[in-house]
Amino acid sequence: MTPEINLRNRYFHLSRDRIEEIDVFHPTEYRRGKDYFIDIFRMIEEEGSLQGLMFFLSEVSPKALPRYGKDVVLVLIADEHYCCRDYWPDLLGVIRTYPNWPKYLDGFPNSWARWMALLHFFYKLAGCWIAFGQAMIRRKDLAMFSISRQTLHVPLSFFARFRPTVKPMSERSIDYAFLGSVEYHQKKRKALHRIFQPPKLASRNRMIEEILGYGKTNQRQGVLQTTGDFDESVCEPARYIEALENCKISICPRGANPETYRFFESCATGCVVLSEPLPDAWFYHESPAIVIRDWKRLPAILDSLLGDSDRLQTLSRRTRAFWEKQLSEKAVANRIISFLQERGRRPAKGAPQEVLIRNQKSSPQQPLHRPHGKISIVIINHNYGEFVCSAIVSALAQTWADKEVIVVDDGSTDDSRDLIFSFGPRIQAIFQEKGGHTRAVNTGFAASAGKYVVFLDADDLLYPVALASAMAAFRPGDVKVQFQLATIDRLGVDQDFPFPYFESDFSPMLVREQAYATGWYPWTTSSGNLYSREYLEKVFPLDSNRIYRSPDSILNKLAPLYGGVRTLRQVLGAYRVHGRNKWAATAATWTPQVAVNWLKLNQQLEAVFIEHARQQGVHVRQPLIHPFQKLEYEVLVHRFAPHEPVVSQGLLATLGKGWRWFILVPSGGILGRMGRMTWLILLAVAPKTFLRWALPRARGQINRSLFWKLLLEMTRQQRRDAASPPIQGI
């Protein structure tokens, strides 16, 4: 007989017509994802750091709860309508399997399907805003604006209780499989679905066409099990689980929402997962899933994977490790505990002070990743005698003890040589004939021995804790950590304009998504990047004929192809604007040739990016979506230098690419993208006299007027914070 266990917290299941208490150590089966969360509740009890809380588990967003207060947690699963309720600010927290707001994720190969998906997205978004407005009206205050900090987005999990057997690839008899529905139940079809094909059906019908075509042309063992609606697809769970256990590659298209049970079930069984684009949530970070944006590429990807058994086994191990680290019941339980502990330390204003958290000394501690190794600080100098000493001093002053400082002088004709010599044996000095920035970087890297490398321009500075802070952020698999730089003038006076702007949730996954779609992502200049040597050895030496200037651009551009790029929203150095560096001079005295030169260099950078993507076997969008800066320069070339061959299409075609960027690249928030599109249209239609006056003020950092600063800050609105607070290092 099992002894009675006194629970530290209480757990309840809410259905439409009743409430029942859950025994987390002897539960009944609930299905629809609830069993997964009941296991999480059990682990919360076993971990023991939370007490006195009341959890309500529901698959719909209840209009009311039996109780409210800062000891109440709502766990909301499978709410595909992104509901929000007016009582949420009165709770300790809300745990939900979909985010607060829908996100548009492009995964459609043609304009018609893309517009249908966009229409469906706005349909969902309108419903969210209506529910949000109704909740605000009922509350009669602004507390609803805090729900993003009160909610934690967690994995959708399994439909039913799921304890798979993980087999090695050699013992699996099914090469590839899709197991699921291809239709909606007639009663569940919305009025919009009767007019336009919803994204789920558009995606899955196209996928099935490719699977059937692939099956006719090869002898691979594939399984295609389709049903009508979702309820039919879950009628035989034993058969479904058996098929997944014996499957090598699981094909996971989107459903009514981008997230599906199938993705998580496939990860738990160690399948190699093929999926459409995934949301930028914490639990998808470092996902080994292969993302497909166009199902026409499915046959080629299947052939590539099935022809390499070693790669399949490696991906299977990575998938299972990813499951254990990010998606398992234990991982999610730990995340929920951390979230509620943080919420409990900061009760809402006026809320009663209640003891929610026990002494944490008994909590199991996760092993910390402590990066170590020598850092090489490579300083590149050419005729910057006025500033080079400051750069060297800032490098020597780093709090990271294991470091070396290398100064490469690229044929300076001022007093740089004597100043560099004055530092003696504390630095390694290299003097070469003038060969350009790229050759100097090649020389510096060849002379370095550090496990990590930073290329510091001689007119810039690093703050003392810069490298220590960047090293603390490095995680296994990362190739670069980037951080913000302050803008200073010739005398070192801070201009109160740190750059670049990084979004609050600019995760490695979001960097990778942007890079694969556009060949670009927000990065800082050379001095604000710490690279791993393992990555640099794969791309050095740089071709100085193709990359004839700005070598940091290609290093930053290629980084997401080789590993994670982690971002710190901290100012850890300074970029000096003094009138002689190319960036500041061209921004302050803008000419059409600036845009022409930038576009010519960008052509070379994109070509190198595509070459490395092919070498790495990384599938990037073809053609790449134009990043905003490229669109801006193309419009300016159309207006001021239409005879230049760097732009092959007309002005209207460039504006059309701008709308494509606006729709498909969801960074910067809707206000930020609207502001940039307004600026792009202004460049296209404004009188040239006005543009000649405005451009130096809009593009300069030091001479930017108050009006332009305010306008820029208005359009650089952050996206809503992720539903969960960030984990350290994510």
HELIX and SHEET records of a PDB file:
HELIX    1   1 LYS A   34  GLU A   47  1                                  14    
HELIX    2   2 TRP A   88  ASP A   90  5                                   3    
HELIX    3   3 SER A  111  ARG A  139  1                                  29    
HELIX    4   4 ALA A  143  SER A  146  5                                   4    
HELIX    5   5 ILE A  147  GLN A  150  1                                   4    
HELIX    6   6 MET A  169  GLU A  171  5                                   3    
HELIX    7   7 GLN A  186  LYS A  188  5                                   3    
HELIX    8   8 ALA A  191  ILE A  195  1                                   5    
HELIX    9   9 PRO A  199  THR A  217  1                                  19    
HELIX   10  10 PHE A  230  SER A  233  1                                   4    
HELIX   11  11 PRO A  237  GLU A  245  1                                   9    
HELIX   12  12 TYR A  261  ALA A  268  1                                   8    
HELIX   13  13 TRP A  282  TYR A  284  5                                   3    
HELIX   14  14 TRP A  295  ARG A  297  5                                   3    
HELIX   15  15 LEU A  298  LEU A  306  1                                   9    
HELIX   16  16 SER A  309  PHE A  322  1                                  14    
HELIX   17  17 TRP A  323  LEU A  327  3                                   5    
HELIX   18  18 GLU A  329  ARG A  345  1                                  17    
HELIX   19  19 GLN A  360  SER A  362  5                                   3    
HELIX   20  20 VAL A  388  LEU A  396  1                                   9    
HELIX   21  21 SER A  416  PHE A  421  1                                   6    
HELIX   22  22 GLY A  424  ARG A  426  5                                   3    
HELIX   23  23 HIS A  437  ALA A  447  1                                  11    
HELIX   24  24 ALA A  466  ALA A  473  1                                   8    
HELIX   25  25 PRO A  508  THR A  518  1                                  11    
HELIX   26  26 SER A  526  GLY A  528  5                                   3    
HELIX   27  27 ARG A  533  VAL A  539  1                                   7    
HELIX   28  28 PRO A  551  TYR A  562  1                                  12    
HELIX   29  29 LYS A  582  ALA A  588  1                                   7    
HELIX   30  30 PRO A  592  GLN A  616  1                                  25    
HELIX   31  31 PHE A  628  PHE A  640  1                                  13    
HELIX   32  32 LEU A  651  LEU A  664  1                                  14    
HELIX   33  33 GLY A  669  VAL A  685  1                                  17    
HELIX   34  34 LYS A  688  ARG A  699  1                                  12    
HELIX   35  35 LEU A  706  THR A  715  1                                  10    
SHEET    1   A 6 ILE A  19  GLU A  21  0                                        
SHEET    2   A 6 ARG A  10  LEU A  14 -1                                        
SHEET    3   A 6 MET A  54  SER A  58  1                                        
SHEET    4   A 6 GLY A  69  LEU A  76  1                                        
SHEET    5   A 6 LEU A  91  ARG A  96  1                                        
SHEET    6   A 6 THR A 151  HIS A 153  1                                        
SHEET    1   B 5 GLY A 222  THR A 227  0                                        
SHEET    2   B 5 ILE A 174  SER A 181  1                                        
SHEET    3   B 5 CYS A 247  CYS A 252  1                                        
SHEET    4   B 5 VAL A 272  SER A 275  1                                        
SHEET    5   B 5 ILE A 290  VAL A 291  1                                        
SHEET    1   C 8 GLN A 428  GLN A 432  0                                        
SHEET    2   C 8 LYS A 403  ASP A 410  1                                        
SHEET    3   C 8 ILE A 375  ASN A 381  1                                        
SHEET    4   C 8 TYR A 452  ASP A 457  1                                        
SHEET    5   C 8 ASN A 529  SER A 532 -1                                        
SHEET    6   C 8 ASP A 478  ILE A 488 -1                                        
SHEET    7   C 8 GLY A 564  ARG A 576  1                                        
SHEET    8   C 8 LEU A 461  LEU A 462 -1                                        
END                                                                             
